[in-house]
């Protein structure tokens, strides 16, 4: 990893992630970082280091590279948010980083079927939107988006769970779509401010609707 962070020829699509790794390592070494957070950060850094090598490998196909990058980006965002958030307020983002780390492993695993990959990425996309919006939103105005991150993280975990049937996975994927569309429109710079405000007010109720849908599909999952 030290070699990665010192390189001058890092591909542009990996620049943000490589730049973030030293900051995350400093958090790992900081005795003030809670033990639970350190464990999550260590696993994320380890997985990112493996993934970055895989992305750079010429044997990795363009399609596989794109899938990996689509998970690397939100994981990098979650690590940035964790770094800038007080320990007592990090739980949603730490859970998100932990789950995205698992997702990266699954995306890399040749045993993961195309359908399973597609289901994973259908949740990763709105998670990416939520995290990007959070990075641009003042801390006092993040509550609705933090709720969306929490619920999307739960949904991602359920989709990754081997006990979830293919039929349940499809139902969960469909249940995510209303919230996914709303977050994509909020993130779109072409969305008029008044429309964005209306959409922002819809984020929390749509997150609650997703929570209801997950309970109907697989019971009552816990957030962590």
Backbone as JSON, one array per atom type, in Angstrom:
{
  "sequence": "XXXXXXXXXXXXXXXXXXXXXXXXXXXXXXXXXXXXXXXXXXXXXXXXXXXXXXXXXXXXXXXXXXXXXXXXXXXXXXXXXXXXXXXXXXXXXXXXXXXXXXXXXXXXXXXXXXXXXXXXXXXXXXXXXXXXXXXXXXXXXXXXXXXXXXXXXXXXXXXXXXXXXXXXXXXXXXXXXXXXXXXXXXXXXXXXXXXXXXXXXXXXXXXXXXXXXXXXXXXXXXXX",
  "N": [[0.82, -1.19, 0.0], [1.99, 1.23, 0.73], [3.64, 1.62, -1.44], [1.75, 2.07, -3.44], [0.61, 4.55, -2.63], [2.7, 6.29, -2.96], [3.21, 6.43, -5.61], [3.45, 8.13, -8.77], [2.1, 7.72, -11.06], [-0.56, 7.0, -10.83], [-3.66, 5.82, -12.02], [-6.24, 8.1, -13.1], [-8.87, 7.44, -12.23], [-8.42, 6.12, -9.89], [-7.27, 7.87, -8.21], [-8.53, 9.4, -6.06], [-9.05, 7.4, -4.2], [-6.5, 6.32, -3.61], [-5.35, 8.6, -2.54], [-6.85, 8.82, -0.22], [-6.12, 6.68, 1.39], [-3.72, 7.05, 3.11], [-4.76, 8.83, 5.09], [-6.75, 7.27, 6.23], [-5.19, 5.25, 7.29], [-3.84, 6.71, 9.26], [-5.94, 7.19, 11.0], [-6.35, 4.59, 11.83], [-4.07, 4.15, 13.32], [-4.39, 5.93, 15.36], [-4.83, 6.2, 18.78], [-7.19, 7.19, 19.81], [-9.2, 6.4, 18.15], [-12.02, 4.36, 18.17], [-11.98, 0.86, 19.04], [-13.67, -0.86, 17.57], [-14.13, 0.65, 15.25], [-11.55, 0.75, 14.26], [-11.13, -1.89, 13.54], [-12.92, -2.21, 11.42], [-11.93, -0.28, 9.61], [-9.37, -1.3, 9.13], [-9.9, -3.71, 7.76], [-11.16, -2.64, 5.51], [-9.11, -1.1, 4.31], [-7.28, -3.12, 3.76], [-8.77, -4.68, 1.91], [-9.24, -2.79, -0.11], [-6.64, -2.33, -1.01], [-5.98, -4.76, -2.22], [-7.96, -4.78, -4.19], [-7.37, -2.48, -5.74], [-5.0, -3.26, -6.93], [-5.99, -5.31, -8.49], [-7.68, -3.92, -10.21], [-5.82, -2.52, -11.69], [-4.58, -4.56, -13.01], [-3.78, -5.86, -16.14], [-5.09, -8.12, -17.03], [-7.61, -8.01, -16.05], [-10.89, -7.61, -17.1], [-12.53, -4.92, -18.95], [-15.25, -4.7, -18.17], [-15.3, -6.01, -15.67], [-13.54, -4.35, -14.31], [-14.95, -1.93, -14.28], [-17.11, -2.65, -12.65], [-15.8, -3.14, -10.22], [-14.72, -0.6, -9.69], [-17.08, 0.8, -9.28], [-17.78, 0.08, -6.75], [-15.55, 0.66, -5.24], [-15.51, 3.45, -5.24], [-17.8, 4.43, -3.6], [-17.01, 3.23, -1.19], [-14.62, 4.54, -0.68], [-15.67, 7.13, -0.31], [-17.18, 6.69, 2.03], [-15.14, 6.19, 3.87], [-13.89, 8.66, 3.88], [-15.91, 10.24, 4.98], [-16.17, 9.06, 7.51], [-13.71, 9.76, 8.58], [-14.07, 12.5, 8.96], [-16.07, 12.71, 10.78], [-17.29, 12.86, 14.12], [-16.47, 10.28, 16.56], [-18.79, 9.31, 17.98], [-20.81, 9.66, 16.17], [-20.52, 8.09, 13.97], [-21.6, 5.61, 13.36], [-23.46, 4.75, 11.3], [-21.99, 5.16, 8.97], [-19.73, 3.65, 9.39], [-20.83, 1.09, 9.48], [-21.7, 0.99, 6.86], [-19.25, 1.13, 5.44], [-18.13, -1.29, 6.27], [-19.93, -3.1, 5.09], [-19.68, -2.52, 2.36], [-17.07, -3.3, 1.97], [-17.3, -6.06, 2.17], [-18.89, -6.4, -0.09], [-17.09, -5.72, -2.14], [-15.36, -7.92, -2.03], [-17.11, -9.93, -2.85], [-17.79, -9.08, -5.45], [-15.36, -9.43, -6.68], [-15.1, -12.15, -6.52], [-15.04, -15.04, -8.45], [-17.04, -16.92, -8.21], [-19.37, -15.6, -7.73], [-22.45, -15.02, -9.18], [-23.57, -13.52, -12.33], [-26.17, -12.46, -11.96], [-26.3, -12.1, -9.19], [-24.25, -10.22, -8.87], [-25.36, -8.07, -10.28], [-27.55, -7.52, -8.64], [-26.27, -6.7, -6.29], [-24.96, -4.37, -7.22], [-27.14, -2.81, -7.83], [-27.94, -1.81, -5.41], [-25.65, -0.63, -4.5], [-25.39, 1.59, -6.16], [-27.44, 3.61, -5.36], [-26.46, 3.93, -2.75], [-23.99, 5.07, -3.25], [-24.83, 7.54, -4.29], [-26.12, 8.62, -1.99], [-23.94, 8.88, -0.21], [-22.28, 10.65, -1.58], [-23.9, 12.91, -1.64], [-24.1, 13.41, 1.11], [-21.46, 14.14, 1.65], [-21.44, 16.68, 0.62], [-23.21, 18.03, 2.15], [-24.07, 20.05, 4.95], [-23.26, 19.01, 8.33], [-25.48, 19.22, 10.13], [-27.68, 18.87, 8.53], [-27.91, 16.34, 7.56], [-29.47, 14.2, 8.36], [-31.67, 12.79, 7.09], [-30.4, 11.63, 4.91], [-28.51, 10.08, 6.18], [-30.21, 8.22, 7.31], [-31.05, 6.98, 4.97], [-28.65, 5.82, 4.13], [-28.23, 3.99, 6.21], [-30.47, 2.23, 5.86], [-30.13, 1.31, 3.23], [-27.72, 0.02, 3.56], [-28.47, -2.08, 5.23], [-30.14, -3.43, 3.43], [-28.31, -4.12, 1.44], [-26.73, -5.89, 2.9], [-28.56, -7.95, 3.32], [-29.0, -8.83, 0.7], [-26.51, -9.84, 0.18], [-26.43, -11.96, 1.89], [-26.14, -15.44, 2.1], [-28.36, -16.92, 2.81], [-30.52, -15.64, 1.76], [-32.96, -16.04, -0.64], [-32.98, -16.42, -4.3], [-35.4, -15.35, -5.27], [-36.22, -13.65, -3.18], [-34.08, -11.91, -3.26], [-34.5, -10.65, -5.7], [-36.89, -9.32, -5.12], [-36.03, -7.53, -3.14], [-34.26, -6.0, -4.65], [-36.03, -4.72, -6.39], [-37.47, -3.25, -4.52], [-35.7, -1.29, -3.74], [-35.62, 0.55, -5.79], [-37.41, 2.96, -5.96], [-36.29, 4.75, -3.99], [-33.7, 4.84, -4.97], [-34.06, 6.15, -7.44], [-34.92, 8.66, -6.55], [-32.68, 9.62, -5.1], [-30.79, 9.72, -7.14], [-31.85, 11.75, -8.73], [-31.7, 13.91, -6.96], [-28.96, 14.15, -6.74], [-28.3, 14.88, -9.29], [-26.97, 17.55, -11.09], [-28.53, 19.09, -12.78], [-31.06, 19.18, -11.76], [-33.65, 21.28, -10.73], [-33.48, 23.66, -7.99], [-35.86, 23.92, -6.39], [-37.21, 21.57, -6.96], [-35.35, 19.75, -6.05], [-35.46, 20.24, -3.31], [-38.03, 19.26, -2.69], [-37.68, 16.57, -3.36], [-35.73, 15.88, -1.5], [-37.21, 15.93, 0.85], [-38.6, 13.62, 0.48], [-36.86, 11.56, 0.95], [-36.49, 10.41, 3.56], [-39.15, 9.22, 4.17], [-39.23, 7.39, 2.01], [-37.06, 5.8, 2.62], [-38.02, 4.63, 4.92], [-40.13, 3.21, 3.83], [-38.68, 1.38, 2.33], [-37.51, -0.01, 4.42], [-39.82, -1.21, 5.5], [-40.46, -2.85, 3.34], [-38.27, -4.61, 3.29], [-38.68, -5.94, 5.66], [-41.01, -7.33, 5.1], [-40.11, -9.05, 3.14], [-37.92, -10.55, 4.19], [-38.21, -10.72, 6.95], [-37.33, -9.14, 10.06], [-34.63, -7.33, 9.84], [-31.59, -6.43, 11.57], [-29.94, -3.21, 11.99], [-27.11, -3.33, 12.1]],
  "CA": [[0.0, 0.0, 0.0], [2.9, 2.37, 0.74], [4.09, 1.79, -2.83], [0.62, 2.66, -4.17], [0.38, 5.95, -2.27], [3.84, 7.11, -3.38], [3.34, 6.44, -7.07], [3.06, 9.33, -9.49], [1.37, 7.34, -12.27], [-1.83, 6.38, -10.46], [-4.74, 6.16, -12.96], [-7.13, 9.13, -12.55], [-10.05, 6.88, -11.56], [-8.02, 5.59, -8.58], [-6.58, 8.93, -7.47], [-9.2, 9.73, -4.8], [-8.9, 6.28, -3.26], [-5.1, 6.26, -3.18], [-5.12, 9.76, -1.68], [-7.54, 8.63, 1.05], [-5.55, 5.59, 2.2], [-2.88, 7.5, 4.23], [-5.6, 9.4, 6.15], [-7.41, 6.15, 6.91], [-4.15, 4.6, 8.09], [-3.59, 7.54, 10.45], [-7.04, 6.9, 11.92], [-6.09, 3.26, 12.38], [-2.97, 4.24, 14.3], [-4.76, 6.87, 16.4], [-5.41, 5.49, 19.93], [-8.52, 7.71, 20.11], [-10.17, 5.72, 17.29], [-12.58, 3.19, 18.86], [-11.49, -0.45, 18.57], [-14.59, -1.36, 16.54], [-13.87, 1.41, 14.03], [-10.23, 0.35, 13.74], [-11.28, -3.21, 12.9], [-13.59, -1.99, 10.12], [-11.0, 0.45, 8.74], [-8.27, -2.2, 8.74], [-10.41, -4.61, 6.72], [-11.42, -1.85, 4.3], [-7.82, -0.77, 3.69], [-6.73, -4.38, 3.22], [-9.52, -5.06, 0.71], [-9.0, -1.79, -1.15], [-5.3, -2.54, -1.56], [-6.11, -5.91, -3.13], [-8.83, -4.39, -5.31], [-6.66, -1.54, -6.6], [-4.07, -4.07, -7.74], [-6.79, -6.05, -9.47], [-8.16, -2.94, -11.21], [-4.68, -2.18, -12.55], [-4.11, -5.76, -13.71], [-4.26, -5.87, -17.54], [-5.93, -9.29, -17.27], [-8.97, -7.7, -15.61], [-11.66, -7.1, -18.24], [-13.14, -3.6, -18.73], [-16.52, -4.84, -17.44], [-14.96, -6.31, -14.27], [-12.92, -3.14, -13.76], [-16.03, -0.97, -14.03], [-17.87, -3.12, -11.48], [-14.97, -2.92, -9.04], [-14.65, 0.85, -9.45], [-18.38, 1.27, -8.81], [-17.84, -0.18, -5.3], [-14.41, 1.36, -4.64], [-15.83, 4.88, -5.05], [-18.55, 4.7, -2.37], [-16.22, 2.84, -0.02], [-13.71, 5.67, -0.44], [-16.49, 8.2, 0.26], [-17.53, 6.36, 3.41], [-13.93, 6.36, 4.68], [-13.68, 10.12, 4.03], [-16.93, 10.74, 5.92], [-15.79, 8.56, 8.84], [-12.57, 10.56, 9.04], [-14.49, 13.86, 9.31], [-17.24, 12.62, 11.66], [-16.92, 12.45, 15.48], [-16.69, 8.85, 16.8], [-20.14, 8.99, 18.41], [-21.78, 9.86, 15.08], [-20.0, 7.37, 12.8], [-22.1, 4.23, 13.27], [-24.06, 4.44, 9.99], [-20.96, 5.16, 7.93], [-18.86, 2.51, 9.67], [-21.56, -0.1, 9.01], [-21.69, 1.06, 5.4], [-17.9, 0.76, 4.99], [-17.97, -2.72, 6.5], [-20.71, -3.86, 4.11], [-19.09, -2.32, 1.03], [-15.86, -4.13, 1.94], [-17.78, -7.41, 1.84], [-19.35, -6.33, -1.48], [-15.91, -5.78, -3.02], [-14.89, -9.31, -2.09], [-18.07, -10.7, -3.65], [-17.66, -8.67, -6.85], [-14.12, -10.04, -7.17], [-15.18, -13.62, -6.45], [-15.58, -15.63, -9.69], [-18.22, -17.75, -7.91], [-20.55, -14.74, -7.68], [-23.11, -15.06, -10.48], [-23.92, -12.2, -12.9], [-27.4, -11.95, -11.34], [-25.96, -11.63, -7.84], [-23.49, -8.98, -9.05], [-26.31, -7.03, -10.68], [-28.34, -7.18, -7.45], [-25.38, -5.93, -5.41], [-24.7, -3.05, -7.79], [-28.38, -2.03, -7.81], [-27.98, -1.14, -4.1], [-24.44, 0.2, -4.4], [-25.6, 2.87, -6.87], [-28.03, 4.64, -4.48], [-25.55, 4.19, -1.63], [-23.0, 6.02, -3.76], [-25.5, 8.85, -4.34], [-26.31, 9.1, -0.62], [-22.66, 9.26, 0.38], [-21.8, 11.86, -2.26], [-24.74, 14.02, -1.17], [-23.7, 13.67, 2.49], [-20.18, 14.86, 1.65], [-21.68, 18.08, 0.24], [-24.28, 18.55, 3.01], [-23.64, 20.38, 6.32], [-23.6, 17.93, 9.28], [-26.8, 19.37, 10.74], [-28.75, 18.62, 7.55], [-27.65, 15.02, 6.97], [-30.22, 13.13, 9.04], [-32.44, 11.96, 6.16], [-29.46, 10.85, 4.09], [-27.93, 9.05, 7.06], [-31.24, 7.17, 7.38], [-31.02, 6.21, 3.7], [-27.43, 5.0, 4.16], [-28.48, 2.87, 7.13], [-31.41, 1.26, 5.3], [-29.51, 0.7, 2.05], [-26.7, -0.9, 4.07], [-29.2, -3.29, 5.66], [-30.6, -4.13, 2.22], [-27.12, -4.71, 0.82], [-26.33, -7.06, 3.7], [-29.52, -9.03, 3.06], [-28.74, -9.35, -0.64], [-25.26, -10.61, 0.27], [-26.61, -13.12, 2.77], [-26.42, -16.66, 1.34], [-29.67, -17.46, 3.18], [-31.54, -14.94, 0.98], [-33.24, -16.79, -1.87], [-32.98, -15.6, -5.51], [-36.67, -14.62, -5.37], [-36.15, -12.56, -2.21], [-33.08, -10.95, -3.76], [-35.17, -9.86, -6.74], [-37.85, -8.43, -4.46], [-35.25, -6.47, -2.49], [-33.74, -5.14, -5.71], [-37.15, -3.88, -6.84], [-37.86, -2.34, -3.43], [-34.71, -0.21, -3.65], [-35.66, 1.45, -6.94], [-37.95, 4.32, -5.74], [-35.29, 5.55, -3.28], [-32.57, 5.01, -5.89], [-34.41, 7.19, -8.41], [-34.96, 9.95, -5.86], [-31.31, 10.03, -4.79], [-30.12, 10.06, -8.4], [-32.34, 13.07, -9.16], [-31.14, 14.92, -6.04], [-27.54, 14.3, -7.05], [-28.16, 15.43, -10.63], [-26.82, 19.02, -11.02], [-29.54, 19.74, -13.61], [-32.33, 19.22, -11.04], [-33.91, 22.63, -10.18], [-33.42, 23.7, -6.51], [-37.16, 23.68, -5.74], [-37.49, 20.13, -7.13], [-34.42, 19.05, -5.16], [-35.99, 20.34, -1.95], [-39.16, 18.32, -2.59], [-37.12, 15.22, -3.38], [-35.04, 15.68, -0.22], [-38.23, 15.61, 1.85], [-39.09, 12.26, 0.22], [-35.82, 10.56, 1.22], [-36.77, 9.67, 4.8], [-40.28, 8.29, 4.03], [-38.89, 6.3, 1.09], [-36.17, 4.89, 3.37], [-38.91, 3.86, 5.82], [-40.85, 2.26, 2.97], [-37.73, 0.31, 2.02], [-37.42, -0.82, 5.65], [-41.03, -2.04, 5.55], [-40.37, -3.87, 2.29], [-37.31, -5.65, 3.69], [-39.3, -6.77, 6.7], [-41.97, -8.23, 4.44], [-39.39, -10.03, 2.32], [-37.04, -11.46, 4.95], [-38.34, -10.59, 8.4], [-36.9, -7.86, 10.62], [-33.17, -7.3, 9.97], [-31.01, -5.39, 12.43], [-29.14, -2.29, 11.18], [-25.67, -3.58, 12.08]],
  "C": [[0.86, 1.25, 0.0], [3.38, 2.68, -0.67], [2.99, 2.48, -3.65], [0.51, 4.16, -3.9], [1.53, 6.85, -2.71], [3.96, 7.24, -4.89], [2.82, 7.72, -7.69], [2.16, 9.01, -10.69], [0.05, 6.64, -11.96], [-2.9, 6.79, -11.47], [-5.71, 7.15, -12.32], [-8.31, 8.57, -11.76], [-9.72, 6.31, -10.17], [-7.42, 6.66, -7.68], [-7.2, 9.23, -6.11], [-8.98, 8.64, -3.75], [-7.48, 6.21, -2.72], [-4.79, 7.42, -2.25], [-5.74, 9.57, -0.29], [-6.84, 7.62, 1.96], [-4.64, 6.08, 3.33], [-3.69, 8.07, 5.39], [-6.29, 8.29, 6.94], [-6.41, 5.4, 7.77], [-3.85, 5.39, 9.36], [-4.69, 7.33, 11.48], [-6.83, 5.55, 12.6], [-5.06, 3.3, 13.5], [-3.32, 5.14, 15.49], [-5.42, 6.13, 17.58], [-6.81, 5.99, 20.3], [-9.6, 7.07, 19.23], [-10.7, 4.49, 18.01], [-12.12, 1.88, 18.21], [-12.35, -0.99, 17.43], [-14.31, -0.66, 15.21], [-12.54, 0.98, 13.41], [-10.33, -0.98, 13.01], [-11.9, -3.06, 11.51], [-12.63, -1.31, 9.15], [-9.88, -0.44, 8.25], [-8.71, -3.14, 7.62], [-10.65, -3.87, 5.41], [-10.13, -1.53, 3.57], [-7.21, -2.01, 3.04], [-7.43, -4.76, 1.92], [-9.29, -4.07, -0.42], [-7.64, -1.98, -1.81], [-5.3, -3.68, -2.57], [-6.87, -5.5, -4.39], [-8.11, -3.44, -6.27], [-5.66, -2.26, -7.49], [-4.82, -4.8, -8.84], [-7.29, -5.12, -10.58], [-7.04, -2.6, -12.19], [-4.17, -3.35, -13.38], [-4.65, -5.77, -15.14], [-5.13, -7.07, -17.87], [-7.38, -9.06, -16.83], [-9.73, -7.06, -16.77], [-12.24, -5.71, -17.93], [-14.44, -3.67, -17.92], [-16.26, -5.12, -15.96], [-14.37, -5.08, -13.59], [-13.98, -2.1, -13.4], [-16.84, -1.35, -12.8], [-17.1, -2.87, -10.19], [-14.91, -1.43, -8.68], [-15.96, 1.38, -8.87], [-18.56, 1.01, -7.31], [-16.7, 0.55, -4.59], [-14.78, 2.81, -4.33], [-16.67, 5.15, -3.8], [-17.8, 4.29, -1.11], [-15.24, 3.95, 0.34], [-14.46, 6.83, 0.2], [-16.81, 7.93, 1.72], [-16.34, 6.54, 4.34], [-13.65, 7.85, 4.91], [-14.65, 10.69, 5.05], [-16.59, 10.31, 7.34], [-14.68, 9.43, 9.42], [-13.01, 11.93, 9.56], [-15.67, 13.88, 10.29], [-16.8, 12.19, 13.06], [-17.27, 10.98, 15.74], [-18.12, 8.48, 17.17], [-21.2, 9.09, 17.33], [-21.43, 9.05, 13.83], [-20.72, 6.06, 12.5], [-22.64, 3.87, 11.89], [-22.99, 4.3, 8.92], [-19.97, 4.0, 8.12], [-19.52, 1.21, 9.21], [-21.56, -0.16, 7.49], [-20.33, 0.63, 4.85], [-17.67, -0.74, 5.15], [-18.7, -3.53, 5.43], [-20.14, -3.71, 2.71], [-17.78, -3.1, 0.88], [-16.22, -5.56, 1.58], [-18.21, -7.45, 0.37], [-18.18, -6.43, -2.45], [-15.4, -7.21, -3.16], [-15.8, -10.15, -2.97], [-17.98, -10.35, -5.13], [-16.42, -9.3, -7.47], [-14.21, -11.56, -7.3], [-15.77, -14.19, -7.74], [-16.81, -16.5, -9.46], [-19.51, -16.92, -7.83], [-21.17, -14.67, -9.07], [-23.39, -13.65, -11.01], [-25.17, -11.6, -12.27], [-27.13, -11.39, -9.95], [-25.18, -10.32, -7.91], [-24.43, -7.82, -9.38], [-27.15, -6.57, -9.48], [-27.52, -6.32, -6.49], [-25.23, -4.5, -5.93], [-25.96, -2.18, -7.8], [-28.55, -1.31, -6.48], [-26.77, -0.23, -3.93], [-24.65, 1.57, -5.05], [-26.28, 3.92, -5.98], [-27.19, 4.93, -3.24], [-24.5, 5.22, -2.03], [-23.6, 7.42, -3.8], [-25.65, 9.43, -2.94], [-25.01, 9.63, -0.03], [-22.12, 10.53, -0.28], [-22.59, 13.08, -1.8], [-24.33, 14.41, 0.25], [-22.4, 14.48, 2.53], [-20.36, 16.35, 1.33], [-22.7, 18.77, 1.15], [-23.73, 18.88, 4.4], [-24.08, 19.3, 7.3], [-25.0, 18.03, 9.86], [-27.96, 19.05, 9.82], [-28.66, 17.22, 6.93], [-28.59, 13.92, 7.43], [-30.96, 12.21, 8.06], [-31.53, 11.07, 5.32], [-28.76, 9.77, 4.91], [-28.9, 7.89, 7.22], [-31.21, 6.32, 6.11], [-29.78, 5.32, 3.64], [-27.64, 3.77, 5.05], [-29.36, 1.8, 6.47], [-30.84, 0.57, 4.06], [-28.42, -0.28, 2.47], [-27.34, -2.2, 4.54], [-29.62, -4.1, 4.44], [-29.44, -4.8, 1.51], [-26.69, -5.96, 1.57], [-27.26, -8.23, 3.44], [-29.3, -9.64, 1.69], [-27.48, -10.21, -0.65], [-25.41, -11.9, 1.07], [-26.94, -14.37, 1.95], [-27.77, -17.3, 1.67], [-30.81, -16.79, 2.4], [-31.73, -15.67, -0.35], [-33.15, -15.87, -3.09], [-34.25, -14.77, -5.65], [-36.69, -13.42, -4.4], [-35.18, -11.48, -2.67], [-33.7, -10.05, -4.83], [-36.16, -8.87, -6.13], [-37.14, -7.25, -3.79], [-34.72, -5.48, -3.52], [-34.82, -4.19, -6.22], [-37.51, -2.84, -5.79], [-36.94, -1.13, -3.31], [-34.96, 0.89, -4.68], [-36.28, 2.84, -6.69], [-36.95, 5.25, -5.04], [-34.09, 5.83, -4.19], [-32.84, 6.13, -6.89], [-34.4, 8.58, -7.77], [-33.55, 10.47, -5.59], [-30.56, 10.44, -6.05], [-30.55, 11.44, -8.89], [-31.79, 14.18, -8.26], [-29.69, 15.21, -6.4], [-27.31, 14.97, -8.4], [-28.06, 16.96, -10.58], [-27.87, 19.78, -11.84], [-30.92, 19.83, -12.93], [-32.54, 20.62, -10.44], [-33.93, 22.6, -8.64], [-34.75, 23.38, -5.84], [-37.56, 22.21, -5.84], [-36.6, 19.33, -6.18], [-34.92, 19.09, -3.72], [-37.15, 19.37, -1.72], [-38.65, 16.88, -2.52], [-36.42, 14.9, -2.05], [-36.03, 15.29, 0.87], [-38.77, 14.19, 1.67], [-38.1, 11.18, 0.65], [-36.15, 9.74, 2.47], [-37.97, 8.73, 4.65], [-39.99, 7.14, 3.07], [-37.93, 5.31, 1.75], [-37.0, 4.02, 4.31], [-39.72, 2.84, 5.03], [-39.96, 1.09, 2.58], [-37.55, -0.61, 3.23], [-38.62, -1.74, 5.78], [-40.96, -3.17, 4.53], [-39.4, -4.97, 2.68], [-37.89, -6.55, 4.77], [-40.28, -7.76, 6.1], [-41.27, -9.36, 3.7], [-38.65, -11.04, 3.19], [-37.18, -11.38, 6.46], [-37.83, -9.24, 8.84], [-35.38, -7.86, 10.81], [-32.71, -6.21, 10.91], [-30.11, -4.49, 11.6], [-27.68, -2.68, 11.06], [-25.31, -4.92, 11.55]]
}
